[in-house]
Amino acid sequence: MPRHLALMLTALITLSVIPSSYAANDNDDGLDEIQTKLGTEWVLIKNDQLRQIKTYVKQEDGKRFRSFKVDAVLDSTLETAVRVILDVENYKKWYWEILESHIIRASSPTEYYIYLKHRAPYGVPNRDVAGVLLFEPQSKGKNSITMRVKAIKDLVPEKPPLVRMVAEDMTLIYTPLPNNKLRVQAEGYVDPGGKVPGWANNYIQRSAPYSIMLGILRMTGNEKYRHSKEPLPFPINNSPD
């Protein structure tokens, strides 16, 4: 295979699994085009009825990139999903293009500071981000758990040639349903910082949130999480009542 074709194939394979954050444009004209085509209301871009996953995008005013939303129903208990999320060191098994992930420190049973290093597309510097992971546990009259992730730029020193991401922020609501099912509602926004190629913009924006939810679906089926007896840092009720 000619070398230029091999390089192109490598880039396409890499781009098939990277997040919407890497869909930056190299100039303002590209961004203006996206904002013109996509309004500030959520637009459904994928509806997987078999797996019960829906993904949406919108272009919020004043933001460089699209925001995303996912609504899914998983064959999982709430407890299993929380175990997957708390296992930060194993994010590389399911999250998008993770090269490294670890907990920096735990400030409380519901507050964790984490570090992630992402693999970027071919020819683009890898990215890293540090931030806080917060849980709002269930309470009387509230059977869902809310999880918030917020990037903190100066939480750890920058590590050139890695590019520090500006944002990898999201809010997820996990709600137990009857028959050991779980509804996951997520909204988020990612800004990778710096410049990245814009030639795969639409494909990445459409594919990444769905791919991540498939990863969660796969991991919640893992016996390691489904049948673990390790104590959790806060109580969880799998019942929808």
Short mmCIF file of the C-alpha atoms (twelve columns), coordinates in Angstrom:
data_MODEL
# 
_entry.id   MODEL 
# 
loop_
_atom_site.group_PDB 
_atom_site.id 
_atom_site.type_symbol 
_atom_site.label_atom_id 
_atom_site.label_alt_id 
_atom_site.label_comp_id 
_atom_site.label_asym_id 
_atom_site.label_seq_id 
_atom_site.Cartn_x 
_atom_site.Cartn_y 
_atom_site.Cartn_z 
_atom_site.pdbx_PDB_model_num 
ATOM 1   C CA . MET A 1   0.000   0.000  0.000  1 
ATOM 2   C CA . PRO A 2   1.430   3.462  -0.889 1 
ATOM 3   C CA . ARG A 3   2.616   5.370  2.174  1 
ATOM 4   C CA . HIS A 4   0.184   8.292  1.767  1 
ATOM 5   C CA . LEU A 5   -2.760  5.886  1.617  1 
ATOM 6   C CA . ALA A 6   -1.543  4.088  4.733  1 
ATOM 7   C CA . LEU A 7   -1.300  7.365  6.630  1 
ATOM 8   C CA . MET A 8   -4.794  8.376  5.535  1 
ATOM 9   C CA . LEU A 9   -6.195  5.009  6.651  1 
ATOM 10  C CA . THR A 10  -4.482  5.373  10.046 1 
ATOM 11  C CA . ALA A 11  -5.986  8.820  10.518 1 
ATOM 12  C CA . LEU A 12  -9.483  7.641  9.626  1 
ATOM 13  C CA . ILE A 13  -9.295  4.717  12.068 1 
ATOM 14  C CA . THR A 14  -8.142  7.064  14.832 1 
ATOM 15  C CA . LEU A 15  -10.874 9.564  14.100 1 
ATOM 16  C CA . SER A 16  -13.568 6.914  14.278 1 
ATOM 17  C CA . VAL A 17  -13.274 6.756  18.066 1 
ATOM 18  C CA . ILE A 18  -12.259 10.256 19.164 1 
ATOM 19  C CA . PRO A 19  -14.723 12.636 20.839 1 
ATOM 20  C CA . SER A 20  -16.605 15.585 19.451 1 
ATOM 21  C CA . SER A 21  -14.110 17.828 21.234 1 
ATOM 22  C CA . TYR A 22  -11.559 17.153 18.500 1 
ATOM 23  C CA . ALA A 23  -13.820 18.453 15.754 1 
ATOM 24  C CA . ALA A 24  -12.335 21.934 15.814 1 
ATOM 25  C CA . ASN A 25  -12.088 24.162 12.797 1 
ATOM 26  C CA . ASP A 26  -8.868  25.946 11.972 1 
ATOM 27  C CA . ASN A 27  -10.614 29.219 11.151 1 
ATOM 28  C CA . ASP A 28  -13.661 31.220 12.103 1 
ATOM 29  C CA . ASP A 29  -15.313 30.665 8.727  1 
ATOM 30  C CA . GLY A 30  -15.748 26.958 9.449  1 
ATOM 31  C CA . LEU A 31  -17.288 27.707 12.811 1 
ATOM 32  C CA . ASP A 32  -19.683 30.235 11.314 1 
ATOM 33  C CA . GLU A 33  -20.829 27.607 8.838  1 
ATOM 34  C CA . ILE A 34  -21.600 25.136 11.642 1 
ATOM 35  C CA . GLN A 35  -23.498 27.752 13.640 1 
ATOM 36  C CA . THR A 36  -25.554 28.670 10.584 1 
ATOM 37  C CA . LYS A 37  -26.546 25.079 9.883  1 
ATOM 38  C CA . LEU A 38  -27.175 24.178 13.516 1 
ATOM 39  C CA . GLY A 39  -29.330 26.312 15.820 1 
ATOM 40  C CA . THR A 40  -29.499 26.634 19.579 1 
ATOM 41  C CA . GLU A 41  -32.207 23.969 19.937 1 
ATOM 42  C CA . TRP A 42  -31.358 20.297 20.369 1 
ATOM 43  C CA . VAL A 43  -31.322 18.342 17.109 1 
ATOM 44  C CA . LEU A 44  -31.668 14.542 17.137 1 
ATOM 45  C CA . ILE A 45  -28.781 13.011 15.181 1 
ATOM 46  C CA . LYS A 46  -28.992 9.320  16.119 1 
ATOM 47  C CA . ASN A 47  -31.843 7.135  17.330 1 
ATOM 48  C CA . ASP A 48  -30.759 3.562  18.039 1 
ATOM 49  C CA . GLN A 49  -34.083 1.956  18.915 1 
ATOM 50  C CA . LEU A 50  -32.516 -1.481 19.431 1 
ATOM 51  C CA . ARG A 51  -30.119 -0.268 22.138 1 
ATOM 52  C CA . GLN A 52  -32.399 2.581  23.262 1 
ATOM 53  C CA . ILE A 53  -29.811 5.325  22.750 1 
ATOM 54  C CA . LYS A 54  -30.593 8.788  21.391 1 
ATOM 55  C CA . THR A 55  -28.004 11.504 20.779 1 
ATOM 56  C CA . TYR A 56  -28.496 15.212 20.114 1 
ATOM 57  C CA . VAL A 57  -26.363 18.260 19.335 1 
ATOM 58  C CA . LYS A 58  -26.803 22.011 19.375 1 
ATOM 59  C CA . GLN A 59  -24.643 25.103 18.903 1 
ATOM 60  C CA . GLU A 60  -24.844 27.364 21.937 1 
ATOM 61  C CA . ASP A 61  -24.167 31.072 21.582 1 
ATOM 62  C CA . GLY A 62  -20.628 32.069 22.473 1 
ATOM 63  C CA . LYS A 63  -19.185 28.547 22.352 1 
ATOM 64  C CA . ARG A 64  -16.670 27.345 19.790 1 
ATOM 65  C CA . PHE A 65  -18.014 23.829 19.513 1 
ATOM 66  C CA . ARG A 66  -21.242 21.902 19.662 1 
ATOM 67  C CA . SER A 67  -22.798 20.783 22.912 1 
ATOM 68  C CA . PHE A 68  -24.104 17.233 23.116 1 
ATOM 69  C CA . LYS A 69  -26.916 15.370 24.832 1 
ATOM 70  C CA . VAL A 70  -27.529 11.649 25.238 1 
ATOM 71  C CA . ASP A 71  -30.613 9.831  26.517 1 
ATOM 72  C CA . ALA A 72  -30.274 6.085  26.956 1 
ATOM 73  C CA . VAL A 73  -31.776 3.109  28.786 1 
ATOM 74  C CA . LEU A 74  -29.253 0.465  29.844 1 
ATOM 75  C CA . ASP A 75  -29.623 -3.111 31.059 1 
ATOM 76  C CA . SER A 76  -27.872 -2.249 34.295 1 
ATOM 77  C CA . THR A 77  -28.497 -1.416 37.910 1 
ATOM 78  C CA . LEU A 78  -27.540 1.969  39.293 1 
ATOM 79  C CA . GLU A 79  -24.937 0.362  41.540 1 
ATOM 80  C CA . THR A 80  -23.172 -1.292 38.599 1 
ATOM 81  C CA . ALA A 81  -22.972 1.964  36.645 1 
ATOM 82  C CA . VAL A 82  -21.511 3.825  39.629 1 
ATOM 83  C CA . ARG A 83  -18.857 1.131  40.027 1 
ATOM 84  C CA . VAL A 84  -17.860 1.632  36.382 1 
ATOM 85  C CA . ILE A 85  -17.605 5.416  36.803 1 
ATOM 86  C CA . LEU A 86  -15.583 5.204  40.015 1 
ATOM 87  C CA . ASP A 87  -13.038 2.862  38.399 1 
ATOM 88  C CA . VAL A 88  -11.186 5.802  36.877 1 
ATOM 89  C CA . GLU A 89  -7.965  3.862  36.250 1 
ATOM 90  C CA . ASN A 90  -9.811  1.642  33.740 1 
ATOM 91  C CA . TYR A 91  -11.431 4.376  31.641 1 
ATOM 92  C CA . LYS A 92  -9.116  3.386  28.781 1 
ATOM 93  C CA . LYS A 93  -11.205 0.233  28.372 1 
ATOM 94  C CA . TRP A 94  -14.307 2.148  27.306 1 
ATOM 95  C CA . TYR A 95  -13.953 5.945  27.284 1 
ATOM 96  C CA . TRP A 96  -12.775 7.743  24.169 1 
ATOM 97  C CA . GLU A 97  -9.072  7.426  23.325 1 
ATOM 98  C CA . ILE A 98  -7.785  7.437  26.906 1 
ATOM 99  C CA . LEU A 99  -4.042  6.933  27.281 1 
ATOM 100 C CA . GLU A 100 -3.928  7.555  31.024 1 
ATOM 101 C CA . SER A 101 -6.476  8.154  33.779 1 
ATOM 102 C CA . HIS A 102 -6.226  8.282  37.550 1 
ATOM 103 C CA . ILE A 103 -7.668  9.870  40.667 1 
ATOM 104 C CA . ILE A 104 -5.477  12.720 41.907 1 
ATOM 105 C CA . ARG A 105 -7.186  12.790 45.286 1 
ATOM 106 C CA . ALA A 106 -10.526 12.114 46.916 1 
ATOM 107 C CA . SER A 107 -11.720 15.046 49.014 1 
ATOM 108 C CA . SER A 108 -14.807 13.233 50.270 1 
ATOM 109 C CA . PRO A 109 -16.885 10.139 49.450 1 
ATOM 110 C CA . THR A 110 -18.623 12.177 46.743 1 
ATOM 111 C CA . GLU A 111 -15.828 14.460 45.455 1 
ATOM 112 C CA . TYR A 112 -12.882 13.266 43.355 1 
ATOM 113 C CA . TYR A 113 -10.191 15.122 41.447 1 
ATOM 114 C CA . ILE A 114 -9.149  13.224 38.337 1 
ATOM 115 C CA . TYR A 115 -6.642  13.407 35.489 1 
ATOM 116 C CA . LEU A 116 -7.177  12.193 31.910 1 
ATOM 117 C CA . LYS A 117 -4.822  12.033 28.934 1 
ATOM 118 C CA . HIS A 118 -6.454  11.655 25.503 1 
ATOM 119 C CA . ARG A 119 -4.937  10.385 22.275 1 
ATOM 120 C CA . ALA A 120 -5.486  12.947 19.517 1 
ATOM 121 C CA . PRO A 121 -5.873  12.356 15.757 1 
ATOM 122 C CA . TYR A 122 -2.836  11.610 13.610 1 
ATOM 123 C CA . GLY A 123 -0.485  14.601 13.418 1 
ATOM 124 C CA . VAL A 124 -2.142  16.485 16.321 1 
ATOM 125 C CA . PRO A 125 -0.667  16.815 19.846 1 
ATOM 126 C CA . ASN A 126 -2.308  14.645 22.477 1 
ATOM 127 C CA . ARG A 127 -4.552  16.380 25.023 1 
ATOM 128 C CA . ASP A 128 -4.854  16.217 28.787 1 
ATOM 129 C CA . VAL A 129 -7.340  17.543 31.305 1 
ATOM 130 C CA . ALA A 130 -7.766  17.591 35.070 1 
ATOM 131 C CA . GLY A 131 -10.949 18.354 36.935 1 
ATOM 132 C CA . VAL A 132 -13.460 17.487 39.583 1 
ATOM 133 C CA . LEU A 133 -15.940 14.610 39.595 1 
ATOM 134 C CA . LEU A 134 -18.890 15.265 41.920 1 
ATOM 135 C CA . PHE A 135 -21.725 12.956 42.916 1 
ATOM 136 C CA . GLU A 136 -25.071 14.054 44.310 1 
ATOM 137 C CA . PRO A 137 -26.328 10.862 45.996 1 
ATOM 138 C CA . GLN A 138 -29.920 9.746  46.284 1 
ATOM 139 C CA . SER A 139 -32.020 11.322 48.982 1 
ATOM 140 C CA . LYS A 140 -35.566 11.184 50.305 1 
ATOM 141 C CA . GLY A 141 -37.877 11.783 47.355 1 
ATOM 142 C CA . LYS A 142 -34.983 11.633 44.847 1 
ATOM 143 C CA . ASN A 143 -34.018 8.190  43.564 1 
ATOM 144 C CA . SER A 144 -31.531 9.392  40.922 1 
ATOM 145 C CA . ILE A 145 -27.839 10.132 41.263 1 
ATOM 146 C CA . THR A 146 -26.433 13.220 39.553 1 
ATOM 147 C CA . MET A 147 -22.807 13.273 38.475 1 
ATOM 148 C CA . ARG A 148 -21.037 16.464 37.431 1 
ATOM 149 C CA . VAL A 149 -17.640 16.728 35.758 1 
ATOM 150 C CA . LYS A 150 -15.856 20.076 35.468 1 
ATOM 151 C CA . ALA A 151 -12.409 20.783 34.033 1 
ATOM 152 C CA . ILE A 152 -10.056 22.859 36.186 1 
ATOM 153 C CA . LYS A 153 -7.285  24.272 34.012 1 
ATOM 154 C CA . ASP A 154 -4.640  24.834 36.701 1 
ATOM 155 C CA . LEU A 155 -5.396  21.839 38.911 1 
ATOM 156 C CA . VAL A 156 -2.096  20.241 37.845 1 
ATOM 157 C CA . PRO A 157 0.846   21.785 35.961 1 
ATOM 158 C CA . GLU A 158 0.708   21.563 32.182 1 
ATOM 159 C CA . LYS A 159 2.823   18.851 30.573 1 
ATOM 160 C CA . PRO A 160 4.069   19.937 27.140 1 
ATOM 161 C CA . PRO A 161 3.885   18.753 24.419 1 
ATOM 162 C CA . LEU A 162 0.421   17.788 25.690 1 
ATOM 163 C CA . VAL A 163 -2.192  20.482 25.037 1 
ATOM 164 C CA . ARG A 164 -4.338  21.294 28.059 1 
ATOM 165 C CA . MET A 165 -8.038  21.079 27.266 1 
ATOM 166 C CA . VAL A 166 -10.184 24.115 28.036 1 
ATOM 167 C CA . ALA A 167 -13.323 22.141 28.906 1 
ATOM 168 C CA . GLU A 168 -14.481 18.581 29.351 1 
ATOM 169 C CA . ASP A 169 -17.644 19.361 31.281 1 
ATOM 170 C CA . MET A 170 -20.811 17.334 31.610 1 
ATOM 171 C CA . THR A 171 -23.764 16.518 33.833 1 
ATOM 172 C CA . LEU A 172 -25.192 13.002 33.979 1 
ATOM 173 C CA . ILE A 173 -28.350 11.834 35.729 1 
ATOM 174 C CA . TYR A 174 -28.668 8.123  36.512 1 
ATOM 175 C CA . THR A 175 -32.216 6.995  37.313 1 
ATOM 176 C CA . PRO A 176 -33.087 3.382  38.225 1 
ATOM 177 C CA . LEU A 177 -36.007 1.854  36.326 1 
ATOM 178 C CA . PRO A 178 -38.019 -1.348 36.861 1 
ATOM 179 C CA . ASN A 179 -36.535 -4.715 35.862 1 
ATOM 180 C CA . ASN A 180 -32.927 -3.721 36.644 1 
ATOM 181 C CA . LYS A 181 -32.728 -1.079 33.959 1 
ATOM 182 C CA . LEU A 182 -31.154 2.345  34.179 1 
ATOM 183 C CA . ARG A 183 -31.879 5.607  32.405 1 
ATOM 184 C CA . VAL A 184 -28.851 7.786  31.666 1 
ATOM 185 C CA . GLN A 185 -29.330 11.427 30.673 1 
ATOM 186 C CA . ALA A 186 -26.177 13.342 29.840 1 
ATOM 187 C CA . GLU A 187 -25.417 16.851 28.627 1 
ATOM 188 C CA . GLY A 188 -21.950 18.177 28.019 1 
ATOM 189 C CA . TYR A 189 -19.496 20.448 26.286 1 
ATOM 190 C CA . VAL A 190 -15.867 19.808 25.356 1 
ATOM 191 C CA . ASP A 191 -13.232 22.277 24.144 1 
ATOM 192 C CA . PRO A 192 -9.872  20.632 23.365 1 
ATOM 193 C CA . GLY A 193 -7.899  23.874 23.279 1 
ATOM 194 C CA . GLY A 194 -5.452  24.752 20.527 1 
ATOM 195 C CA . LYS A 195 -6.054  23.759 16.927 1 
ATOM 196 C CA . VAL A 196 -7.091  20.425 15.468 1 
ATOM 197 C CA . PRO A 197 -8.105  19.489 11.891 1 
ATOM 198 C CA . GLY A 198 -11.629 20.268 10.842 1 
ATOM 199 C CA . TRP A 199 -11.906 17.857 7.897  1 
ATOM 200 C CA . ALA A 200 -13.654 15.146 9.937  1 
ATOM 201 C CA . ASN A 201 -15.895 17.525 11.892 1 
ATOM 202 C CA . ASN A 202 -19.355 16.207 11.153 1 
ATOM 203 C CA . TYR A 203 -18.427 12.530 11.426 1 
ATOM 204 C CA . ILE A 204 -16.822 12.937 14.845 1 
ATOM 205 C CA . GLN A 205 -19.576 15.157 16.222 1 
ATOM 206 C CA . ARG A 206 -22.186 12.602 15.265 1 
ATOM 207 C CA . SER A 207 -20.325 9.489  16.384 1 
ATOM 208 C CA . ALA A 208 -18.524 10.200 19.667 1 
ATOM 209 C CA . PRO A 209 -21.332 10.551 22.258 1 
ATOM 210 C CA . TYR A 210 -23.016 7.430  20.909 1 
ATOM 211 C CA . SER A 211 -19.745 5.479  21.030 1 
ATOM 212 C CA . ILE A 212 -19.167 6.496  24.648 1 
ATOM 213 C CA . MET A 213 -22.630 5.321  25.659 1 
ATOM 214 C CA . LEU A 214 -21.961 2.003  23.945 1 
ATOM 215 C CA . GLY A 215 -18.823 1.779  26.054 1 
ATOM 216 C CA . ILE A 216 -20.795 2.292  29.252 1 
ATOM 217 C CA . LEU A 217 -23.320 -0.309 28.090 1 
ATOM 218 C CA . ARG A 218 -20.540 -2.819 27.484 1 
ATOM 219 C CA . MET A 219 -18.799 -2.176 30.814 1 
ATOM 220 C CA . THR A 220 -21.987 -2.472 32.867 1 
ATOM 221 C CA . GLY A 221 -22.313 -5.984 31.469 1 
ATOM 222 C CA . ASN A 222 -18.917 -6.925 32.901 1 
ATOM 223 C CA . GLU A 223 -19.135 -9.448 35.750 1 
ATOM 224 C CA . LYS A 224 -16.424 -7.526 37.607 1 
ATOM 225 C CA . TYR A 225 -18.864 -4.659 38.176 1 
ATOM 226 C CA . ARG A 226 -22.167 -6.518 38.199 1 
ATOM 227 C CA . HIS A 227 -21.273 -8.857 41.060 1 
ATOM 228 C CA . SER A 228 -18.694 -6.863 42.994 1 
ATOM 229 C CA . LYS A 229 -19.002 -6.902 46.781 1 
ATOM 230 C CA . GLU A 230 -16.528 -4.073 47.348 1 
ATOM 231 C CA . PRO A 231 -18.078 -1.369 49.548 1 
ATOM 232 C CA . LEU A 232 -19.111 1.812  47.785 1 
ATOM 233 C CA . PRO A 233 -18.341 5.289  49.201 1 
ATOM 234 C CA . PHE A 234 -22.023 6.223  49.501 1 
ATOM 235 C CA . PRO A 235 -25.266 4.231  49.741 1 
ATOM 236 C CA . ILE A 236 -27.132 3.281  46.574 1 
ATOM 237 C CA . ASN A 237 -30.705 2.070  46.147 1 
ATOM 238 C CA . ASN A 238 -31.271 0.165  42.900 1 
ATOM 239 C CA . SER A 239 -35.042 0.312  43.284 1 
ATOM 240 C CA . PRO A 240 -36.996 2.747  41.083 1 
ATOM 241 C CA . ASP A 241 -39.263 3.572  44.067 1 
# 
